[in-house]
Amino acid sequence: MNTSLIAMPLTAILLLSACTTTDLGDSRSMTKTETGAIIGTVSGAALGAIINHKNRGKGALIGAVGGGLAGTAVGYYMDNQAKDLERQLQPEIQRGEISIEKRASDNALLVSMTSTTGFDNLSTELKPGYITTLNKISRVLNQYGKTTVSVIGHTDSIGTHADNQILSERRAQSALDYFASQNVNPLRLESYGRGETEPRADNNTEAGRQLNRRVELWILPVVAS
């Protein structure tokens, strides 16, 4: 089994959390500097794997979404999607639960979520309060169908590496099941569990562990050429 990709042919997983085994009760909000750091080198390898995977099946993907984007339409499309996500998720953004970043080099969007609302301790079941957030995201994803969505789950270092890896994967699977139920095309979706391997803060402090228990939702345009 490939533990870095939960595989169904051309499908995968959308969304949710990689809070680890001590994630209940987190309340620390992300600052703009902290959320900006997510889009840098820590996730570079993971995003590269996503892009390579998409390229291998690109012909089928372009057909599934009714044709790819081209030229200046790519940036315009992704800018509008970012604005609609920000409008839908404004309460969550104001509470520090979600941040949205756009990367100029390839127009990728990064939706980063803290561990405050996703799952109870050790659970892979979506908490009722989080369903509202997932519904908002799914509406935007269905509105902007010419994109792919990759969810990367992360944990802190509490517990074993193997347990954290499995936990991040299973939570992502729970999210995929939910987004599929909301009619998001499964051909657009995939998920990676990264466990504790890509921290962006110090695991020796509780504040750092809270930042490491996170989800990164990458939304990439389907480009025609």
N, C-alpha and C positions, 0 to 999 in steps of 0.2 A: 504494500500500500504506500502510495506517495503521500507522506504526511504534510507536505506543503501545499497540496491541492486536493480538495475533496472533489472527486471527479464523478460526473455523469457525462456522457458524451455531449460535448459542446454546451453543457450547462454548468452552472456552479452556483455560487451562493451569494446572496446579497445580504448584507448588512450585519450585524450586530456584534456584540460586544466581546471584548476580551478582558473583561474584569477578571482578576484571578481569584484565588481561593479566599482572599480576605477583602472582598470588594463591597461588602454591605455597609451602607452608611456614609459613603464618600460625599463630600460637599464642597470641595475646593474647585473654584472656577479657573478656567484657563485664561491667562493674559494673552494679549495680541502677540507679544514676543514669543511666548511659548507655543502658541498655535502656528505661528509662522515657521518655527523650527521644524515642525512635522514635515513640511513640504520640501525639506532639504535633503541632506545626504543619508539620514537614517533610513528613509524608505526608498532610496534610489535603486537598490538591488531588487526589492520587491516589485517596484513599478516596471523595471526592465523586464522581469519575468512575465509580467502581465502583458506588456506590449508584444513580446516575442510570441507568447501563446496566441494572442489575437491575430498576429500576422499569419500564423500557420493556417488558420481557418478563415482568412479574411474574405475570400470569395463567397463562401456560404453565408457569412455574417452580413455582407453588403446586400445580398439577395434577401435575407430575412428582414432587414429594416427598410426595404424598398429603395435602395440606392444610397450611396455615401454622399457626404458633403464635399464641397470643393471651393478653393480660392478663398475670397474674403468671407464667404458664407460660413466658414468654420468658426472664425472668431466671433462673428455676430450671433450665431446660434448658441455658442457656449456662454457668451456674455448674458444673453437673455435667460438662459437656463439658470445661471448663477443668481440673477436678480429675482427670478421666481422662487428659487429655493430660499433666498434671504427673506422674501416676503412671507412665505408659508411658515418659515421656522423662526420668525422674529422673537416670539416669546422664549424659545429655547436658547437663542443666541443671547438675548438680554440676561438670561439666568446663568450664562456661562457654560451651558451644557453642550453646545454645538458651535463650531466655527466653520467658515467657508472661505477657501482660498482659491485663486485662479493662477495657474502657472503660465506665464507668457510664452515660453518656448514651444509648447505643444497644445496650449489651450486646455490642459487637463484641469478638472475641478477636484478639490480635496475637501470632503466633508468630514470633519473630525469630531468625534463624540467622546465625552468623558464617561466615567463608569457610574454616574450618579443614579441613573434610572433604568438601566437595561435589564439586569438580572439580579436575583437574590444570591446570597453567598452559596457557591457550589452548584447553583441551579443553571440549567440550560433552557428553562421555560421563560418566555418573554413576560415581563411584568405588565399588568394591565395599563399602567400609566404610560408605558412606552409605545403602546399600540397607536395612540394618537399621533405621535411623532412619525412612526413608520407609515401611517396612512398619508400624512402630508408629503413625505418623500416619494411614496409610490405614485401619487397623483402627478407630481412633477416628472418623474421618470416616464410615466405613460404619455405625458404631453410631449416630451422630447425623446422620441423613439430612436433617433439616429445617434445613439450613444451606447457605449458599453459600461458596465458597472462592475468594479472589483472591490470586494471588501476584505480588508486585512485586519485580523484580530490580534491583539497583543495583551500580554499579562505582565504582572510584576514577577519577581523572582521567588516569591513565597511558594513553597511546595516543590515538587520535583519537576525537572525539565519535561519529562514524558507526560506527567499529569497536566501541566500547563498547556502543552501542545494540544493534547486531546480536548481540553476544555475550550480553547479558542476555536478549534474546528467545529465542535458540536454546537456551540453558540452561533457560529456562522450558519450552520445548517438550519437551525431554528429560524433564523432571519430569512434565509432563502425560501423556506417553506411558506413563510408569511407573505413575502413579496410575490411569489408565484400565485398565491391565492388572490392577490390583488391585480392579477392579469399583467404583470410585468413579464415580457417575453423572456423565457428562460435561456434562449440563445444569446441574450445580451449579458448574462450574469455569470460570475464566477467568484470564488472565495478562497482565501488563503488563511491558514492559521499560522501565526509566527510565534506563538507562545511567549516566552520571556527573552527571545534572542535579539530583539531590536529595541532596547530601552532608550528613551530620550531624556531620562532624568535619573538621579541617584536612587538605586533601590535600597540604600541603607537608611533612608528617611521615609516616613509615612507620606509626606508631601510628594516626594519623588515617586513612590509606588503608586499613588493615586494618578499621577500623570502617565505612568507606564501602562496602567489598566485602561486601555483605550481602543477605539475602533477607527480605522482610516477607510473611508469610502471614496475610492477613486472613480471619477466619471470621465471617460475619454470619448472624443468625437469619432464616429466612423467616417473615415476620409476616403473619397472615391479612388484616388490614385495611389 
